Amino acid sequence: MTSSTLAEPVLDSGVGVAPRLAAIIEPLIGGPLPVRLQAWDGSVAGDAGAPHVSLHSPDALRRLLWSPGELGAAQAYVTGELDIAGDVGAALDHVWAVVRARELSAVRPKPRSLLQLAALAKDLGVLGRPLPPPASQAVVKGRLHSLMRDRAAISHHYDLSNDFYELVLDSHMAYSSGYWTSDSPDYTLDDAQRDKLDLVCRKIGLDRKPGQRFLDVGCGWGSLSLHAAAEYGAQVVGVTISREQKAFIDKRIADRGLQNNVEIRIQDYREIPDGPFDAVASIEMGEHVGEDNYPTYTAALYANVKPGGRVLIQQMSRKEGDNPGGGAFIESFIAPDMYMRPVGRTVAMIEEAGLEVRDVHAMREHYVRTVEVWTERFEARFDEVVAMVGEEVARVWRLYLIGGAMAFRDNRMGVDQILSVRPDGGSSGMEPVRPDWVPAR
């Protein structure tokens, strides 16, 4: 069905809110509502078999009027003005399938539809200035990717609460894609993260000899730093700009007796004074440095590894022109100022810094499985999450986890390990044959 075959919108004030909204929206989306919509006045519209969406407050309409699409809907959901019954992921899958089938991703509200929506809002007494953003929405100020602004952006997400992240992540506290090497039901997220950490350590050559100096740029909660020290005898410097993370890692260092092997610093990647190191890794941190600053980031990695030393970057990607910040919700609530690009452009920028790229290892499917487990843990402990961070933040995280899993599953986001080396003359120092790729004979 196309908009040309739909009836003219019914704007009779005697009709309930939900049917009136449907009459405005359906011509725009080229067919029936993809949801069963119930408004605050009790009126309903849409197929009873579709996912059920409730508008509990006129404020939901006001948010959607000022921010049509993803941002307005997310604001209304996290504040509880809009709710989705049952499995939120299944509901979003259904809506996304309709968006793709009707090719609606590039559709923008027409002026006529916005005027009709404004008329309805006026009739309902909700027309007015934009509502204040939800308390959980990020507020960062200052010059883009200045030291102060970067610290604020990172603090918004990563300083939420160490206890909260312990509810969701594995025992290593690895907040990045795992590496799933087995389909056994006994194989857990802990195992996948351990195998990822081990893969990184071997790729950068920490297995060649103990005692190598290793720099962990954007060390998170210390999973890689601690693994490299405990399993490979590395002398580790980890840098983070999150004080919550440093406090967490410092306690683990003391508990595990690794004080002589691991030093964690509150330090920006642009401020590391004591390189070069034997090896460098940066796991899912490069997305946060921005597009214009990425050459500064790769130059810092190059400067901090010795000739012949290896650098591994694990980083998420997006297709060219496809919301490099991740979309309105991610940019507003989760990771302000994040920037993702196609993996090929990232490889080119790494090479432009003087590093020789030796391997690109796509791990997108591994992230799907990782986020699925995070979501299971989150939902199983939802009441604990709400008690810890409040319902609004819990709702933000529900959308974040569900949306992330969908993006990786549908190939709208990728993640790759990019291994490079700082050349030493003409030598890369890499093995000409990789033992794990040699066929068995």
N, C-alpha and C positions, 0 to 999 in steps of 0.2 A: 504494500500500500504506500502511496506517495502522498505528500502534503496536498497535492492538487485534488485528490479524491476525498480528502477529509472535509467534514462539515465545518462551517464557520464557527469560531469559538462562541460558546454560550456564556455570557457574562451577566446573566440575570442575577441580581443580588439575592433572590430568593433561593437560589441553588446553593448547596453546601460548598465549603471551601475546597475539598478534594476534587469534586467534579469540575469546578471552575479552574483549578490549577491544571487538571488534565486537558481541558479544552484549550489552554494556552500552550502547553508543552507538546502535545501530540502533533500538531502541524509542524513544529520545529524539528522533531525527531523522526518524522516520516512514518509514524505508526503508533500503535497503542503503547501506553506506559509499560515499561518492563518490570514494574513492581505493582503490588497492591498497596495503594496509598491511603492511609487514614489520617485525617486532620484532627486538630484539637477540638473541633466542634462535633466530632463523632462521625462525620461524613466520610465516605470511602469512594475510591475509584480504582479501576484496573482489575485485571484478572485475579480471581481469588486464589488461583494456584501459583501465582508468582510470589517471589519473596515479599514479606510484609514490611513496610516502612511506615513509621508513625511520626507525624509532626506534632510534638507536644506543646509547642508554643508558637505564637505568631513571630517571635524573634527568629525562628528558623527561616521564615520567608524573608524577613528583613536582611538576614545575612546573605541569602541566595540572590536577593535583588542587587546588593552592592558587590558581591563577588560570585557571579554565576559560575557554576561548574565545581571543580575539585575543591578549591579553597573554601568557598562558602559552605559546601556540604560537609567538609571536614570540621569546620568551626562549629557547625550546628550539632554534629555527632559528638564531638568531644565534650561539649557543654551539656549534652543530654537533651537539647532542644529537638533533636532528631534521633530516632532509634531504629534499629534493625532487629527484627525478631529472629531467634534461632541462630544458625550458623552464619556468621557475618561473612566468612570467606566464600561460602557457597553463594550467598546473595550477590557479592561483588563479582564473582565469576559469571553469574547469570547476566548481570547488567553489562559486564565487559563483553560478553558474547554478542549481546544485542548491538552494542556500540560498533563492534567489528563487522557484524553482518550488515548493518545499515550504513557502514562507512561514515560514522558520525564523529570520529576523533578530530576532524578539522572543522566541524560545524561550530559556528559562533552564533549566539543569540541575535536575531534580527531586531532592528529598532522597534518594529511593530510589536514583537513579542515582549520586549522590555517595557514598552508603554502599557501593554495590557497587564503585565505583572505589576507595574507601578500603580495602575488603576485599581487592581484588586487589593494591593497593599493599602492604598488610600481608603478604600471602602471598608477595610478591616481595621483602620485606625493604627496601622503599624508603619506608615510611611514616615521617614525621618532620617536623621543623620546616621552614618554607619555606627553600629554598636562597637564598644571597645573590643579588641581582640581577646580571645580566651587567655587566662593567666598562663597557660602552658605554651603559648606561642612565643617563639624566640624574639628577643629584642637585642639587636647588636648595632653599635654605633661606631663611627670613626671611618677612617680611610680603609677601603677594601684590602684585606690581608696585611694590614699593619700588625705589628706584634700585639698591640693591645686588643684589637678587634679579633684576631685569631684566638687569643686566649679566652675572650668572652664567648666566641662561637663554640669552642671546644668545651668550655666549662658548662654551657647550657645542656649539652648532651651527656658528657662523660662524668660530670660531677653530680649526677642525679643522686646516686647513693651506691656505695660499694655493696651494701646488703641487698639492694635491688638486683644488681647484676649477678650476684651469687645465686639468686632465685632462678635466673633464666639461663645463664651460661653453664658450661661444664666445669669440672673441678680445676682445670688448668686456667680458667677465666680467659679463654681465647675468644675474643670478639671479632672473629673473621671466619672465612669459610674453612671448614674441615676438609680432610682428604680421606674419602671413604674407600678403603682398600678391600672391604669384605661385605658380602650380603648376608652373613650369618646373623641370626636373630640375637646372638650373644654379643655382637659387635656394637658398641655404643658410641655416642657422641664423644665421650672421653677418649675412646680408642682412635676415632677419626681425627681429633685434634692432636693427639700425641703423634699420629703418623704424619700429619701436616708439619708439625714442629720438627720432626726428625727429617722429613723431606727437605725443608729449608736448610737445616744445618748441614746436610750432606751436599746439597747443591752448591752452597757457598764454601765447601771444602773444610769445614771444621773437623771432619773425620780424618783428615790427613795427618794431623799431629795435635796433641793437647797444648793448651797454654796460649793459643792464638788470641790476639786482641780483636774483639768483635763489637761493632757498634749497632745497636738496635734503635732505629729512628722512629719515634712514635711508638713506644714500647707497650702501650696499653696497660694491662694489669700484670705484665711481666711474664706471660707464658713462655715466650721465646727466649727471653733473657735467662730465666731460671733453667729452662731445658738445656740451653747451650752450655751453661756453667756446670750443671749437675751431670749431664750425660757425655759431654765432650771436653770438659775441663777448660772451657774458654774463659778468658778474662774479659768480662762484659761491661760495657757502658751502655745504659739505656736512658733515652731522653724522652720526656713527656712534658706537656705544659699543664697537666691536670694534677693538682695537689692531692686530690682524693686517690688517684691512681698511685702516686708515689708513696703515700702513707700505707696503702694496701701492700705494695710490693716490698717495702722496707720491712714490714712485719714478717712476710714470707721468707725473706732473706735471712732474718734472724732466726726464725723457727727452723730453717733447714741448714743453718750453719754455713751459709754461703757469703758471709761478710767479706771474705778475702777474694771472692771471685766476681761479685756483682756490685756495681755502683749505679744507682738511679739518680738522675738529675732533673730538676725543673729547669729545662733548657729548650729553647727553640732550635730547630734544625739549622738556622742561620747563625747560631752563636757557639758552635762546637769548636773549642780552641786547641784540642790536643790530638788531632789526627796526624798522619793517616793511620788507619787500622788495617788489620789483615783481611777483614771481611766486613761487609755492611749489609743489613737487611732493613726493609721498611714495609711493614705489612698493613695494607689498607689504610695508609695515612696520606698517600699522594693525592687522593681525591679532595683532601681538605686544603691543599696549598693554593688552589685556584689556577686559572689558565695563564694569566700574565706572570705569575710567580713560579710556574713550573720549571722554566729554565734555571731560576735561582735554586730551586730544590735539587734538580739533577746536577747542577754544578757543585752543590754542597756534597752530594753523594760521591761525585768524582773526586773532589778535593780530600775527602775523608777516607779514601781507600788507597792503599799503596799500589804501585805498579805490579801487575800480576794478580792483584786481589779481586775478589768477586763481589758483585752487588746484586741483591735480589729484591725486586719490587713485586709485591702482590697488590693488585689494584683492580677496582671495578671500572667498567666501561659502559658507554652508551653509543648508539649509532649516531652518525653525523646529523646535527640539527634536532635531535630528539630529546628535548629538555635536559641539557647537560647538567643542570642542578638537581635533577631527579623529579621535578614537577612541583607544583605549588604547595602541596602538603609537606613533602620532605623539606623543601627550602624554608618553609615557615615554621615548622614544628620540630624538626629533627636535626638537620645539618645545614644551617645557614651558610652560604658562601661556598658550598661544595661544588666541584666541577668535575664532570666525567666526559671523556671523549672516546672516539673509536680507538681500539688498542693499537692500530697501525700508526696513528698520530703520536701516541705515547711512545711507541718504539722509536719513531723518528726523533723525538725530543731527547730521549735517552742517548741516542747516537750523536746528536748534535752537541751533547755535553762532553763528548770524547770517549764514552764507553762503547765497547763492542758487544752488541747483543748476540748471545749464543743460543738462547732458547726461549720460546714463548709457549707456556703450558696452560691451555684453556681448562678452567675448572668450574664452568657455569653449573653443570649438573650437581656438582658437589655442594654448591651453595644452596640449591633447592632442598637437598636433604638436611643440610645444617639448619636452615631457617625453619623447616618443618619441625625439627626437634625443639628448637627454641620456642616455637609457638605452642607445642604440646606442653612443655614445661610451664610456660606463661599461663596458659588457660587452666592447667591443673592447680595452679597456685594463685588464681586470680584474686580470691578474697584476701590473701596475704599481700598481694601487690597493692590492692586498694587501701588496705590498712596502712601500708608503708608510704605510698606516694600520693594517695588520693585517687578518686574515680576518674577525674579528668585526665590526669597523666596516664592512668591505666588504659583509658580509651584511646589516647594518642598511640600508645605502644601496640594496642591490638591492631589498629589500622596500619601501623608501620610494619609489623611482622607479616601480616596477611598480604599487604601490598608488595613487600619485598619478595616474598616467595612467588607471587604471581609474576613479577617482573623478570625474575631469573628463569622461571619455568617457561615463559612465553618468549624468551630471547629478546626482551626489551632491555635487559641489563646483562652484562657478562662480568667475569672476573678471571684474571690471568696472573700466573707467576712469570715474570720477565727476568731472566738471568742474564747478566752482563759481566764483563770483566774490564778492568782498566789495563789496556795493553802495556806490555813491558817490551819496548821495541817492537819487533814483529811477532813476539810470542804471546799467546793468550794464556799459557799455562794449563789449558784444559786438556783432558784426556782425548786422544784421537778417536778412541772407541769407548762408548759408554757401556760398562759391564752389564747393566740391567736391561740394555736394549739388544744384547747379542742373543740370537736365537739358540735354544738348546739343541745340542747335537748328540 
